[in-house]
Amino acid sequence: MKLARIGPLGSEQPAVIDDDGKIRSLAGISDDISGPSLSEEGLDRLRAIDPSTLPELRPGARYGACVGAVAKIVGIGLNYADHAKETGMAEPSEPIMFMKATSAICGPNDDIIIPKNAEKTDWEVELGVVIGAVASHVEQKNASDYIAGYCVVNDLSERAFQMEGTGQWVKGKSADTFAPIGPWLVTKDEIDDVQNLNLWLRVNGKKLQNSNTKQMIFGVDELVSYVSRYMTLMPGDVIATGTPFGVGLGLDPPLFLKAGDRMELGVDGLGQQNQKAVAWQ
């Protein structure tokens, strides 16, 4: 099942994508694609509905972030060995966690705003994990029970804010529009093997990231278990599981986003994002 949120910013309505790719409204059936609707019971209730009985939304409508009312975004740093190498950092012995402000969330095709005084704004295609049940001290073998589904995340980063001066990853990761999520939340039953998904990103038509989730240092189940030791994960929380080789920081010479640049990115089975970078005003 592919779930989405469709409409103008702040007025999105829940929707399901049917087998023919048509967008069907869930307004009046579900308040939002968020907390309670992401439980196994909530998802089963939506699965029981025949999409053909639902009103079709017009093609071309704006996709909002595929999850509403997100309480927290937990990022995982340096989770692909080739990415750690390109940044000049050691491969971690355990997951590196950071927080990303929820005010950074935007739709998958919304413009990306290069922050005021930014110097090194960078891209990062990632697999996003959407939590479906309250998770605290979860065992790795049971981690899948707490997952509602998956989505595409662009974990945009301003490297100068992140790594220079006083540094602080959260500062470099949390600018407005730095967390495009979607277009869809794809429920976990639709994905045969989450550790074998291709993910890729192009800037101005040139493919710069091209990898597979099997290259992760720490897999999805291990990450859910690990994060849940240090904080309770709530339904609708998102874990961004790390990015592979090919970020702007790692190129020779480094390459960073400027106004007018376009990004296209995607993950197998989870759809694509398409964004234009614009200057802060």
C-alpha positions as CSV (number, residue, x, y, z in Angstrom):
1,M,0.0,0.0,0.0
2,K,1.3,3.4,-1.0
3,L,0.1,6.3,1.2
4,A,0.5,10.0,0.5
5,R,-0.6,13.4,1.6
6,I,-1.9,15.6,-1.2
7,G,-2.6,19.3,-1.4
8,P,-1.2,22.8,-0.5
9,L,1.3,23.2,2.3
10,G,-0.6,22.9,5.6
11,S,-3.8,21.7,4.0
12,E,-2.7,18.2,2.8
13,Q,-5.3,15.4,2.7
14,P,-4.5,11.7,3.2
15,A,-4.6,9.6,0.0
16,V,-3.8,6.1,-1.3
17,I,-2.2,5.4,-4.6
18,D,-4.1,2.6,-6.4
19,D,-2.6,-0.2,-8.6
20,D,-3.0,2.0,-11.7
21,G,-1.1,4.9,-10.1
22,K,-4.3,7.0,-9.5
23,I,-4.4,9.1,-6.4
24,R,-7.5,8.3,-4.3
25,S,-8.6,10.5,-1.4
26,L,-8.9,9.1,2.1
27,A,-10.5,12.3,3.4
28,G,-13.3,11.4,5.8
29,I,-11.8,8.0,6.3
30,S,-8.5,8.9,7.9
31,D,-7.6,12.2,9.6
32,D,-4.0,12.1,8.3
33,I,-1.2,9.7,7.5
34,S,0.2,10.0,11.0
35,G,0.4,8.4,14.5
36,P,-2.7,6.2,15.0
37,S,-3.2,5.5,11.3
38,L,0.3,4.0,11.1
39,S,-0.4,1.2,13.7
40,E,-0.9,-2.3,12.3
41,E,-4.6,-1.9,13.1
42,G,-4.8,1.4,11.4
43,L,-3.1,0.2,8.3
44,D,-5.3,-3.0,8.1
45,R,-8.3,-0.7,8.2
46,L,-7.0,1.2,5.2
47,R,-6.1,-2.1,3.4
48,A,-9.7,-3.3,3.7
49,I,-11.0,-0.4,1.6
50,D,-11.4,-0.9,-2.2
51,P,-9.5,2.1,-3.7
52,S,-11.9,2.2,-6.7
53,T,-14.7,3.3,-4.4
54,L,-12.7,6.4,-3.3
55,P,-12.8,9.8,-5.2
56,E,-9.8,10.4,-7.5
57,L,-7.7,13.4,-7.0
58,R,-6.5,15.4,-10.0
59,P,-3.2,14.4,-11.6
60,G,-0.4,16.9,-11.0
61,A,-1.6,17.8,-7.5
62,R,1.2,18.7,-5.0
63,Y,2.6,15.9,-2.9
64,G,3.2,16.9,0.7
65,A,5.5,15.1,3.1
66,C,4.2,11.5,3.2
67,V,3.9,11.5,7.0
68,G,2.2,14.2,9.0
69,A,2.7,15.4,12.6
70,V,6.2,13.9,12.7
71,A,7.5,14.1,16.3
72,K,11.2,13.6,15.5
73,I,13.6,12.8,12.7
74,V,16.6,10.8,13.8
75,G,19.5,10.8,11.3
76,I,22.2,8.2,11.1
77,G,25.6,9.4,10.0
78,L,28.3,7.6,8.0
79,N,26.3,4.5,7.6
80,Y,27.9,3.5,4.2
81,A,31.6,2.7,4.3
82,D,32.3,4.5,1.0
83,H,30.6,7.6,2.2
84,A,32.7,7.6,5.4
85,K,35.8,7.2,3.3
86,E,34.9,10.1,1.0
87,T,34.4,12.5,3.9
88,G,37.7,11.5,5.5
89,M,36.1,10.1,8.6
90,A,36.6,6.7,10.2
91,E,34.0,4.0,9.7
92,P,31.9,4.0,12.9
93,S,31.9,1.0,15.3
94,E,28.3,1.8,16.3
95,P,25.6,4.0,14.7
96,I,26.2,7.7,14.8
97,M,22.9,9.5,15.6
98,F,21.9,13.1,15.2
99,M,18.5,15.0,15.3
100,K,17.0,16.9,12.4
101,A,14.4,19.6,13.2
102,T,10.9,18.7,12.1
103,S,10.5,22.3,10.8
104,A,12.8,21.2,8.0
105,I,10.2,18.8,6.6
106,C,8.7,19.6,3.2
107,G,7.2,17.9,0.2
108,P,9.3,15.7,-2.1
109,N,9.0,18.2,-5.0
110,D,9.1,21.5,-3.2
111,D,11.8,24.0,-3.7
112,I,14.9,23.6,-1.5
113,I,15.9,26.9,0.1
114,I,19.7,27.5,0.3
115,P,20.0,29.1,3.8
116,K,21.1,32.6,4.5
117,N,24.9,32.8,4.7
118,A,25.2,29.2,3.4
119,E,28.4,28.2,1.6
120,K,28.3,24.4,1.2
121,T,24.8,23.1,0.8
122,D,24.9,19.4,0.0
123,W,22.5,16.5,-1.0
124,E,22.1,13.1,0.6
125,V,19.7,10.5,-0.8
126,E,18.5,8.1,2.0
127,L,16.1,5.4,2.8
128,G,13.6,6.6,5.4
129,V,12.1,4.3,8.0
130,V,8.7,5.3,9.4
131,I,7.8,4.0,12.8
132,G,4.4,2.4,13.4
133,A,4.3,1.5,17.1
134,V,5.8,2.8,20.3
135,A,9.3,1.4,20.4
136,S,11.5,1.3,23.5
137,H,14.5,-1.1,24.1
138,V,13.4,-3.2,21.1
139,E,15.3,-6.3,20.3
140,Q,16.8,-6.4,16.8
141,K,15.0,-9.6,16.0
142,N,11.6,-7.9,16.7
143,A,12.4,-4.5,15.1
144,S,10.3,-5.1,12.0
145,D,7.2,-5.3,14.2
146,Y,7.6,-1.6,15.0
147,I,8.0,-0.4,11.4
148,A,5.0,1.0,9.4
149,G,6.9,1.4,6.1
150,Y,9.5,3.2,4.2
151,C,10.0,6.4,2.1
152,V,12.6,8.5,0.3
153,V,14.4,11.2,2.3
154,N,16.8,13.8,1.0
155,D,18.9,14.6,4.1
156,L,20.1,18.0,2.9
157,S,23.1,19.4,4.8
158,E,24.9,22.8,5.0
159,R,28.4,21.5,5.5
160,A,29.9,24.8,6.7
161,F,27.3,24.9,9.5
162,Q,27.7,21.3,10.2
163,M,31.5,21.0,10.3
164,E,33.1,24.4,10.6
165,G,33.3,26.9,13.5
166,T,31.6,25.2,16.5
167,G,30.2,22.6,14.1
168,Q,27.2,20.6,15.4
169,W,25.4,18.3,12.9
170,V,21.9,19.3,14.0
171,K,22.8,22.9,13.0
172,G,23.8,21.8,9.5
173,K,20.9,19.5,9.0
174,S,17.9,21.5,10.1
175,A,17.3,24.5,7.8
176,D,13.8,25.0,6.4
177,T,13.2,22.5,3.5
178,F,16.2,20.4,4.4
179,A,14.0,17.2,4.9
180,P,11.9,16.4,1.8
181,I,10.0,13.2,2.6
182,G,8.0,11.1,0.2
183,P,6.3,11.0,-2.3
184,W,4.8,7.9,-0.7
185,L,5.0,6.0,2.5
186,V,5.2,2.4,1.2
187,T,4.0,-0.2,3.8
188,K,6.6,-2.8,4.8
189,D,4.7,-5.7,3.3
190,E,5.3,-4.1,-0.2
191,I,9.1,-4.4,0.1
192,D,10.6,-7.8,-0.3
193,D,14.0,-7.0,1.0
194,V,14.7,-3.6,2.5
195,Q,18.4,-4.4,2.5
196,N,18.5,-4.8,-1.3
197,L,17.1,-1.5,-2.6
198,N,18.9,0.7,-5.2
199,L,19.1,4.4,-4.3
200,W,20.4,7.1,-6.5
201,L,20.6,10.9,-7.0
202,R,21.3,13.2,-9.9
203,V,22.2,16.9,-9.9
204,N,21.4,18.8,-13.1
205,G,21.0,15.5,-14.9
206,K,24.3,13.9,-13.8
207,K,24.1,10.9,-11.6
208,L,26.3,11.4,-8.5
209,Q,25.0,8.9,-6.1
210,N,24.3,5.3,-7.1
211,S,24.3,2.5,-4.5
212,N,22.2,-0.1,-2.7
213,T,21.0,-0.5,0.9
214,K,22.9,-3.8,1.1
215,Q,26.0,-1.5,1.5
216,M,24.8,-0.2,4.8
217,I,27.1,-0.7,7.7
218,F,24.2,-1.0,10.1
219,G,21.0,-2.5,8.7
220,V,17.4,-1.2,9.3
221,D,16.5,-3.6,12.1
222,E,19.7,-2.9,13.9
223,L,19.1,0.8,13.6
224,V,15.6,0.7,15.0
225,S,16.8,-1.4,17.9
226,Y,19.8,0.8,18.6
227,V,17.9,4.1,18.5
228,S,15.2,2.7,20.7
229,R,17.7,2.2,23.5
230,Y,18.3,5.9,23.8
231,M,14.9,7.4,23.1
232,T,11.3,6.1,22.7
233,L,10.3,6.0,19.1
234,M,6.7,7.1,18.4
235,P,4.4,6.2,15.5
236,G,5.2,8.6,12.7
237,D,8.8,9.2,13.7
238,V,11.3,8.9,10.9
239,I,14.8,7.4,10.9
240,A,16.9,8.6,7.9
241,T,19.3,5.7,7.6
242,G,22.4,7.3,6.0
243,T,23.6,8.2,2.6
244,P,26.1,6.5,0.2
245,F,29.1,7.8,-1.7
246,G,28.7,10.7,-4.0
247,V,27.8,13.7,-1.9
248,G,29.1,17.1,-3.0
249,L,31.6,17.3,-0.1
250,G,33.4,14.2,-1.3
251,L,33.8,15.2,-4.9
252,D,37.2,16.4,-6.2
253,P,36.8,19.3,-6.3
254,P,33.9,19.6,-3.9
255,L,30.6,20.7,-5.5
256,F,27.7,22.3,-3.7
257,L,24.2,23.5,-4.6
258,K,23.6,26.9,-6.0
259,A,20.3,28.6,-7.0
260,G,18.8,27.0,-10.1
261,D,20.3,23.6,-9.6
262,R,17.9,20.6,-9.8
263,M,18.0,17.3,-7.9
264,E,16.3,14.1,-8.8
265,L,16.5,11.2,-6.4
266,G,14.8,7.9,-5.6
267,V,14.8,4.5,-4.0
268,D,13.5,1.3,-5.6
269,G,9.8,0.9,-5.1
270,L,9.5,4.1,-3.0
271,G,9.2,6.7,-5.8
272,Q,11.2,9.8,-6.8
273,Q,11.8,13.3,-5.6
274,N,12.5,16.3,-7.9
275,Q,13.7,19.6,-6.4
276,K,15.0,23.0,-7.5
277,A,17.4,24.9,-5.3
278,V,16.5,28.5,-4.7
279,A,18.2,31.4,-2.9
280,W,17.1,32.4,0.6
281,Q,15.1,35.7,0.6
